[in-house]
């Protein structure tokens, strides 16, 4: 429970369904005043719902693991996705650890996503990503296995399945997303109905550990940045950059070189500390049809080569069709080809695969 309307409403819904509920607040690295206010809000909600609350201070671990990953990625010229990393390697990991210690069956959060539990034949290859169980399997001597499918939320504007694609079968078997079937407006109405003090609380739009500061300010404070040359495709020096981690591929604003712009960032040379930009819109190498993905994670089944899927290359990007061209070693790598070129694919960001049904198939990190 974070102290927001979503996790508070999720707890209320579970309590209303006769689950035995315990609240857990993870104290992360962030603005102290805001953290204390969130703790007060969580305490009020738990008191209203008559559920116990545990506050766990994980600031040192969060700073080392999540913030460390974030800064290392920028320092190496990549564009990290801290929410994807945190969900897999930190948040759900800790929640499931704490649940196991306490003998608790399930972990629930206020994420907007859905999990479907189905039965499948053990040896059936999944090629169309549709639910396989039908009445013909009932009362027959057929070996079945339980499979958990991750799906998009009812509220498409709030859907957070993109950030959850790295959760596997072991995790999904023990997770509940109570808000998956609700619209955000309905959740706020439910919070009012349950008498929760946070029903009108505004949502935070920032990366949790960057509240109140810009990305540039955060990087300048936490990384050793070195100035260098800004050049065009011919090598002509156009200006001076203030540190390569401050720039991303496709960036237009904030380059500050004036002239015959607008200029876009097209390349970063970490060895020579050179930033390459271009104002030639016809030749801008910003659109790509093919991407190599690493650290690939499949939710329930590995799709065959040449499978046609829907893909999302950033959280708010629209879904587009793509073909999985080939799989790498241990299926932890794959090559995908978009049917139409995608703009500004950035190393470190995730591409997530979906079926037409809204099922999350898997995804990987752009290499």
Secondary structure as UniProt FT lines:
FT   HELIX           5..16
FT   TURN            17..18
FT   STRAND          22..27
FT   HELIX           32..49
FT   STRAND          52..57
FT   HELIX           59..62
FT   HELIX           63..67
FT   HELIX           68..75
FT   TURN            76..77
FT   HELIX           82..86
FT   HELIX           87..91
FT   HELIX           92..102
FT   STRAND          107..109
FT   STRAND          114..121
FT   TURN            122..123
FT   HELIX           135..137
FT   TURN            138..139
FT   STRAND          144..151
FT   TURN            156..158
FT   HELIX           161..164
FT   TURN            165..166
FT   HELIX           169..172
FT   TURN            173..174
FT   STRAND          175..177
FT   TURN            178..181
FT   HELIX           184..193
FT   TURN            194..195
FT   TURN            197..200
FT   HELIX           208..210
FT   TURN            211..212
FT   HELIX           215..222
FT   STRAND          228..231
FT   TURN            233..234
FT   STRAND          237..241
FT   HELIX           244..246
FT   TURN            249..250
FT   TURN            253..254
FT   STRAND          264..269
FT   TURN            270..273
FT   STRAND          274..278
FT   TURN            281..283
FT   TURN            285..286
FT   STRAND          287..298
FT   TURN            305..306
FT   STRAND          308..312
FT   TURN            315..316
FT   STRAND          320..327
FT   HELIX           329..331
FT   STRAND          334..343
FT   TURN            347..348
FT   STRAND          350..354
FT   TURN            356..357
FT   STRAND          359..366
//
